Amino acid sequence: MTGLPWDASYQDGPAPWDVGRPQQAVVRLGTAGRFAGAVLDAGCGSGENALCIAAQGFSVLGVDVAETALASARAKAAEHGIDVEFVAADALRLQGLRRKFETVLDCGLFHTFDADERPGYAASLASVTEPGGTLYVLCFSNEGPETGPHPVSREELEAVFDAHSGWHIATIEPDLIETRFHDQGAPAWLATIKRN
């Protein structure tokens, strides 16, 4: 998988999912003290969520395949004086990072994978998550009006993040993903998933 199609999304102005601020679901997680230890932001885009988490004092690594987004993220970190590391990496091959994280955030990435890619993605995430660590997945939901592209069902999440893949789901709650095309946000799931 190359980053070229994703990179193109950032070259002609903001991408549809790049709203210029952290997602409210991520802000709420931070306010509730739900991040811990070293944090990985998988599919970090232009870095708004990673910057928000790092500003709370966490060590954060943001990864993406889109070099234009990463350059924007690095510039924002420098501008605001926030210490965050941003590197190019394929989310399907995270073991190449050779690092472990206590908390992993997937904000808007899971729903971009086809059904046959999702087990490999779950394994990739498991390879970099500490035992007992937490994964938060915010993805488009198939329930509600004005669903986003590639909506996901609760059952699809449960099928991917099961004991066979090294995970168990703690909660799946309705939420919203802010985009440039949904004034009130698109229906989403916020899943809290624990590493076995």
N, C-alpha and C positions, 0 to 999 in steps of 0.2 A: 504494500500500500504506500503510495507516495503522497506527499503533502500538496502536490500541485493543484488539484481541484479545490482543496480547502483554502490554500493560499490565495487563489484567485478571488475568493469571496471577500477578502480584505483589501484588495488592491483598488477597487473603484468606490471607495468610501466605506462606511461601517457595514459589517456583515449584518444580516437580518436579526441575528441573535445577540449582537453587540450593542447593548443599550447604554453604554457609557457609565455604568455603575454596577456594583455587585447585585446579584439577585437577592430579593427580599428574603427568600427562604434561607439563603446562606447567612445573611445578616442575623436572622432569628436564631439560627444554630449557634452562631458566635455569641450572641447575647445570652443564650441559655447555657453557655459553657460546655458545648458539646464537642469542641475540638480538643485534642490532647496530643502531646508529644510532637514528633516530626510529622508534617502534613504534606501529602501529595495532592496536587490539583491536576487530575488527568483530563486533558483536553482543555487547557487553561485559556485558550484564545488570547485576547489582548490583556488578560491579567487582572481584571477587576476583582474577581473573587479571591484570588491568591493575595492580592494587595490588602484586601479587607482583613483576611485572616492573619497575615504577617503583621499588620498594624497592631494586632492584639498581643504581639510578642512571640508568636510561634515561628519556628523554622519551617519555611515553606519552599517546596520545589514545584514549579509549574511546568508541565510538559505539553507539547503540541507538535503537530506535523507542519503547521503553517508558519513559515519563517517571518512573513510580514507581521503576523499577529504577535510573534515572540519579540520582534524588534520594537513594536509598539509597547508591549508589556515592560520591556527593559527600560524604555524611555520614561514611562510613567513612574517606575520604581525609582529611577534616578531623580526625577523631578520632585517627587514627594519625600525623598530620603528614606525610603523603606527598603530594608534588606530582604530581597527575595531572589531566588535563583530560577532562571527560566532557560530550559534546554529543549532542543528538538529531540523527540522520541516518538516511536510508534506505540500507541496504546495496546496493540496486540502483542508487543514484545517488550514489556516493561522490565523483564528480568535482566535485560541489558544494562539497566541502571545500577545494578549490584548494590542496592540500598533497600532498607526496610523502613516502613512508616507505620505509625500508630493510628493515624487517621488518613483516610483517602476520600477525596471529593470527586464525584463525577457529576458535573452540572451540564446537562444537555449533550452528553456524548453517547450514552448507552443506546438511545433510540436511533442513532445513525447507523448502527451495525445491523446487518441482515441476520436472520435467525440462525444461519449456519456459522456465522462469525461469533455469536454471543458466547458459546461455551469456551472458545479460545480466549475471549476477552476476560471472562470470569477467572480463568486460570492465570492469565497475565496479571490481573489485579491481585490474585491470591499470592503470587510469587513475590510481591513487594509489600505485603501487609503483614504486620506482626501477628502472631497468634493472639487472639483476644482483641485485636484491633477492630476499628469500625470503618465501614464504607458507607458514605451517603450518596445515593443516586437520586438526582432530580431529572425526571424525563417526562416527555409528553405523555399524557394519559389518553386513553380511548373513551373516556367517559366525560360527557358534558358537551355544550355547544362550542363551536369554533375551535375544534381540536387542531393541534399543530401537525406538521408533516411527520409521518412515520409514528403514529401514536402506538403506545404499548399498553397491553392489558396487565392487570394485577397477576393473572395466571402466568403470563410470559416472564415476569420478574421472578415469580416463585419457582418456575421451571429451571431458570438459569442459575440462580443463587441458592442451590440446595446442598445437602450434606455431601453429595458426590463431588461437588466442585470445591469443597472446602469452606462453605459458607452456611449460615442460617439467617433467615430474615427475622428481625425483631419486630419491626413495624412497617406498614405501607400506609401512608396517609395522603389524602387529597391535598393538593397545593396548586401553585401557579408558576409558570415560567413567563417572565417578561420578555417580549420581543418587540421589534419595531412595527409589527403588523397586528398586534393584539393590544388594544388600548387598556384593557383590564387584566391582561395576562392570559396565557393559554392554559387550559386544564393540564395538570401535571400530577405525577406521583412523587412523593418524597419518601424514599425507602431508607430505613436504617438497617444495615446488614452487618452481621458480626462474623469475623474470621474465626473458624474453628481452631 
